[in-house]
Amino acid sequence: MPKQWFVLRVQSNREDKVRNSLVELSKARGLEGMISKVLVPSEKVSEIKGGKKKITERKIYPGYIMAEVEVDDLGQIPKEIWFLIRETPGAGDFIGGQSKPVPMASYEVEKLLSEIEHKEEKPRAKIEFREGEKVRVKEGPFENYDGIIEEVLPASGRVKVMLTVFGRATPVELEYWQVEAI
């Protein structure tokens, strides 16, 4: 039987619990072959709080999980799977409607799976600054200087800040944790 990916609404902050319940229920009813994968897309984010680096996991799509489900010749989800998913605690509706859920397009599935694969390699810095925001340097040679964020460089975990040094505007690249919002 062919398989399709579907998006399922779930209770927020319970994505992992719903995923685990769905997997356990499918095993208990002998339907694990019909639901091959259930994903909660997430990424690792590094942030510095209180001077300590902390890596946390953040949901990419809070309130949603993705499931690869076996479909019949008409592209419909079999009734036993439909009821299994609907009876799972915390699970809501499929995206696309009550009676006929719409499967994800193949390019969306490929993009999602490649994003998940690449996100597992290294954590991304959590930078909460925006261009034009006023900041104060809290560490380094420019400590206590005030400036304006010119550019946010999330790939390197840095920000470019325009500081006034000796009466001249000077662009300085700093680590995101070296500045604080004013």
HELIX and SHEET records of a PDB file:
HELIX    1   1 GLU A   15  ALA A   28  1                                  14    
HELIX    2   2 LYS A   79  GLU A   87  1                                   9    
HELIX    3   3 SER A  106  LYS A  119  1                                  14    
HELIX    4   4 TYR A  176  GLN A  178  5                                   3    
SHEET    1   A 4 ILE A  35  LEU A  39  0                                        
SHEET    2   A 4 TYR A  64  GLU A  70 -1                                        
SHEET    3   A 4 LYS A   3  VAL A  10 -1                                        
SHEET    4   A 4 ALA A  91  PHE A  94 -1                                        
SHEET    1   B 3 LYS A  52  LYS A  59  0                                        
SHEET    2   B 3 SER A  42  LYS A  49 -1                                        
SHEET    3   B 3 ARG A 124  ALA A 125  1                                        
SHEET    1   C 5 ARG A 168  GLU A 175  0                                        
SHEET    2   C 5 ARG A 158  VAL A 165 -1                                        
SHEET    3   C 5 ASP A 146  LEU A 153 -1                                        
SHEET    4   C 5 LYS A 134  VAL A 137 -1                                        
SHEET    5   C 5 VAL A 179  ALA A 181 -1                                        
END                                                                             
